[in-house]
Amino acid sequence: MLFAAGLGTRLRPLTDTLPKCLVPVNGRPMIDYPLMLLRHYGIHEIVVNVHHHAGRVEKYLGDGSRFGVEVAYSREPVLLDTGGGLLGAKRFLDHGAFVIINSDVLIDLRLDEVLRFHREREATATLVLRKDPQAEAYGSIWTDAEGRIRKLLHHEAPGDGSDAPEQYMFTGVHVVEPRIFQYMEGPEPFSITRTTYPRMLAGAERLCGFAFDGEWQDMGTPERLRSTDRKLREGALRLHFL
């Protein structure tokens, strides 16, 4: 699933007339990058949630055939946040493990390694995490030596949380089992990270963190958008899946 419904308020005025996911980065809409990452690893069935300028997103992606994938849409007349958006797309995703990526994230991720990690640990959810000096500002996540999440934001797993020495931040990429839907309630908007994952942590579900130290860019602000665009144009940022 690609999250693409947001208003993109931090990128105004660009997003006054354009959905954030279609804002160009090095000459192509930013949604192309996570879409191509999924395709590279053989994931061809993709659902995209849409709200802001939804028609333009659907016109650009179509049925996905020109990208070599199949695209379905989960339409949100009212913004549902990440949790509500995921729950609204349940009918597409409740048959087995699935990948979620924010459409404003550019990441040079070996997705096959994440999927292997997820399966080996029999995780209900695996979050791709990275070290960052601003982790506390974004919302810190701590893991133990085995990669199991022991503390997420200010919520601790049952038991002693002192065995979680590694502090990370979330990249916006996760692998999830359909079991997550048991911890979701609608129809009000809610967040996966602020609402659903803390519930799962309290329920002793196996939440794991995959430590990633490669190239990652959040393109959600004008400054970060310009930085990412410049790095791609100058060849300072190379992506193995393009």
C-alpha positions as CSV (number, residue, x, y, z in Angstrom):
1,M,0.0,0.0,0.0
2,L,1.2,3.5,-0.8
3,F,-0.2,6.3,1.3
4,A,-1.0,9.2,-1.0
5,A,-4.1,10.9,0.4
6,G,-2.5,13.7,2.4
7,L,-3.0,17.4,1.8
8,G,0.7,18.2,1.7
9,T,0.3,21.4,3.6
10,R,4.0,21.8,4.2
11,L,4.6,21.9,0.4
12,R,2.2,24.7,-0.3
13,P,1.7,26.5,-2.7
14,L,2.8,23.5,-4.8
15,T,0.1,21.4,-3.4
16,D,-2.7,23.9,-3.8
17,T,-3.3,22.6,-7.3
18,L,-1.3,19.4,-7.2
19,P,-1.5,16.3,-5.0
20,K,1.7,15.9,-2.9
21,C,2.5,12.5,-4.4
22,L,2.7,14.0,-7.9
23,V,5.1,16.8,-7.0
24,P,8.1,16.3,-9.3
25,V,11.5,15.2,-7.9
26,N,14.3,15.1,-10.5
27,G,11.7,15.2,-13.3
28,R,9.3,12.5,-12.1
29,P,6.5,12.4,-9.5
30,M,7.6,11.4,-6.1
31,I,5.2,8.5,-6.0
32,D,7.2,6.9,-8.8
33,Y,10.1,6.1,-6.4
34,P,8.2,3.8,-3.9
35,L,6.2,2.4,-6.8
36,M,9.4,1.3,-8.6
37,L,10.9,-0.1,-5.4
38,L,7.9,-2.3,-5.0
39,R,7.9,-3.4,-8.6
40,H,11.7,-4.2,-8.4
41,Y,11.0,-6.7,-5.7
42,G,8.1,-8.4,-7.5
43,I,5.3,-6.7,-5.7
44,H,2.8,-5.9,-8.5
45,E,-0.5,-5.6,-6.7
46,I,-0.6,-2.1,-5.2
47,V,-3.4,-0.2,-3.5
48,V,-3.2,3.6,-3.2
49,N,-5.3,5.7,-0.9
50,V,-6.5,9.0,-2.4
51,H,-8.2,12.1,-1.2
52,H,-6.5,15.5,-2.1
53,H,-6.8,15.9,-5.9
54,A,-7.7,12.2,-6.1
55,G,-8.7,12.5,-9.7
56,R,-5.3,13.6,-10.8
57,V,-3.6,10.7,-8.9
58,E,-5.9,8.2,-10.6
59,K,-5.4,9.8,-14.0
60,Y,-1.6,9.6,-13.6
61,L,-1.4,6.0,-12.3
62,G,-4.4,4.6,-14.1
63,D,-4.7,0.9,-13.6
64,G,-0.9,0.7,-13.2
65,S,-0.3,-1.2,-16.5
66,R,2.1,1.3,-18.0
67,F,4.3,0.9,-14.8
68,G,4.1,-2.9,-15.0
69,V,1.9,-3.2,-11.9
70,E,-1.8,-3.4,-11.0
71,V,-3.1,-0.4,-9.1
72,A,-6.3,-0.3,-7.1
73,Y,-7.7,2.7,-5.2
74,S,-9.0,3.2,-1.7
75,R,-10.9,6.5,-1.9
76,E,-11.3,8.7,1.2
77,P,-14.0,11.3,1.1
78,V,-12.7,12.4,4.5
79,L,-9.0,12.1,5.4
80,L,-8.6,9.0,7.7
81,D,-4.9,9.4,8.8
82,T,-2.7,6.3,8.3
83,G,-4.6,3.9,10.5
84,G,-8.0,4.8,9.2
85,G,-6.6,4.8,5.7
86,L,-5.2,1.3,6.2
87,L,-8.4,0.0,7.7
88,G,-10.3,1.4,4.8
89,A,-8.2,-0.6,2.4
90,K,-8.6,-3.8,4.4
91,R,-10.4,-5.6,1.6
92,F,-7.3,-5.5,-0.5
93,L,-4.8,-6.5,2.2
94,D,-6.3,-9.2,4.5
95,H,-4.9,-12.2,2.6
96,G,-1.3,-12.2,3.7
97,A,1.7,-10.0,4.6
98,F,1.9,-6.7,2.9
99,V,4.2,-3.7,2.6
100,I,3.3,-0.1,3.4
101,I,5.3,2.9,2.2
102,N,4.7,6.6,2.5
103,S,4.6,8.2,-1.0
104,D,6.8,11.1,0.2
105,V,9.7,8.8,1.2
106,L,12.7,8.0,-1.0
107,I,14.7,5.0,0.3
108,D,17.3,2.8,-1.3
109,L,16.1,-0.2,0.6
110,R,16.9,-3.9,0.0
111,L,13.3,-4.9,0.5
112,D,14.0,-8.6,0.1
113,E,16.2,-8.4,3.2
114,V,13.4,-6.8,5.2
115,L,10.9,-9.4,4.1
116,R,13.4,-12.2,5.1
117,F,13.9,-10.5,8.5
118,H,10.1,-10.3,9.0
119,R,9.6,-13.9,8.2
120,E,12.5,-15.2,10.2
121,R,11.3,-13.4,13.3
122,E,7.6,-14.4,12.7
123,A,6.8,-10.7,13.3
124,T,3.3,-9.3,13.2
125,A,4.8,-6.1,12.0
126,T,8.3,-5.0,11.0
127,L,9.2,-1.4,10.9
128,V,12.2,-0.2,9.0
129,L,14.2,2.0,11.3
130,R,17.2,4.3,11.1
131,K,19.5,6.1,13.4
132,D,19.0,9.9,13.4
133,P,20.1,12.6,15.8
134,Q,16.6,14.1,15.5
135,A,14.9,10.8,16.5
136,E,13.4,12.2,19.6
137,A,11.8,15.0,17.7
138,Y,10.3,12.6,15.2
139,G,9.3,10.0,17.8
140,S,11.8,7.5,19.1
141,I,11.6,3.7,18.9
142,W,13.8,1.4,20.9
143,T,14.7,-2.2,20.1
144,D,16.5,-5.0,22.0
145,A,19.5,-7.0,20.7
146,E,17.3,-9.3,18.7
147,G,15.5,-6.4,16.9
148,R,12.3,-6.7,18.9
149,I,10.7,-3.3,19.6
150,R,10.6,-2.8,23.4
151,K,9.5,0.9,23.4
152,L,7.6,2.9,20.9
153,L,7.2,6.7,21.4
154,H,6.3,6.6,25.2
155,H,4.8,3.1,25.2
156,E,6.7,0.2,26.6
157,A,6.2,-3.5,25.9
158,P,5.0,-5.6,28.9
159,G,7.9,-6.4,31.3
160,D,11.2,-4.6,31.8
161,G,11.9,-2.1,29.0
162,S,15.5,-1.5,30.1
163,D,16.8,-4.1,27.6
164,A,16.2,-1.9,24.7
165,P,19.4,0.0,24.2
166,E,19.1,1.0,20.5
167,Q,17.2,4.2,19.7
168,Y,15.9,4.8,16.2
169,M,13.3,6.7,14.2
170,F,10.7,5.3,11.8
171,T,11.4,5.6,8.0
172,G,7.8,5.2,6.9
173,V,8.2,1.7,5.5
174,H,6.8,-1.4,7.2
175,V,5.8,-5.0,6.6
176,V,2.6,-6.0,8.3
177,E,0.5,-9.1,8.7
178,P,-3.3,-8.9,8.5
179,R,-3.5,-9.5,12.2
180,I,-3.0,-5.8,12.6
181,F,-6.7,-5.3,11.7
182,Q,-7.7,-6.9,15.0
183,Y,-6.2,-3.8,16.8
184,M,-8.1,-1.3,14.6
185,E,-11.4,0.4,15.1
186,G,-13.1,2.8,12.8
187,P,-14.5,5.0,11.3
188,E,-12.8,7.9,13.0
189,P,-9.3,8.9,11.7
190,F,-6.4,7.4,13.7
191,S,-2.7,6.9,13.4
192,I,-0.9,3.5,13.0
193,T,2.1,4.6,15.0
194,R,0.4,6.6,17.7
195,T,-2.7,4.3,18.2
196,T,-2.4,0.8,16.6
197,Y,1.2,-0.1,17.3
198,P,1.0,0.9,21.0
199,R,-2.1,-1.3,21.3
200,M,-0.2,-4.2,19.7
201,L,2.8,-3.6,21.9
202,A,0.6,-3.8,25.0
203,G,-0.9,-6.9,23.6
204,A,2.5,-8.6,23.4
205,E,2.4,-8.8,19.6
206,R,5.8,-9.4,18.0
207,L,6.8,-6.0,16.7
208,C,10.3,-5.8,15.2
209,G,12.6,-3.2,13.9
210,F,14.8,-3.6,10.9
211,A,17.9,-1.4,11.3
212,F,18.6,0.5,8.0
213,D,21.7,2.7,7.4
214,G,21.4,3.4,3.7
215,E,20.1,6.4,1.7
216,W,16.8,7.8,3.0
217,Q,15.0,11.1,2.3
218,D,11.8,12.5,3.6
219,M,10.5,14.8,0.8
220,G,7.7,16.4,2.9
221,T,9.1,19.9,3.2
222,P,10.3,22.4,0.6
223,E,13.9,22.2,1.9
224,R,14.0,18.4,1.9
225,L,12.4,18.3,-1.5
226,R,15.0,20.6,-3.0
227,S,17.8,18.7,-1.3
228,T,16.6,15.3,-2.6
229,D,16.1,16.8,-6.1
230,R,19.6,18.2,-6.1
231,K,21.2,14.9,-4.9
232,L,19.5,12.9,-7.6
233,R,20.3,15.4,-10.4
234,E,24.0,15.6,-9.4
235,G,24.3,11.8,-9.0
236,A,25.0,12.1,-5.2
237,L,22.0,9.8,-4.6
238,R,21.8,6.6,-6.6
239,L,19.0,4.1,-6.3
240,H,19.6,0.5,-7.1
241,F,16.0,-0.2,-8.2
242,L,15.7,2.3,-11.0
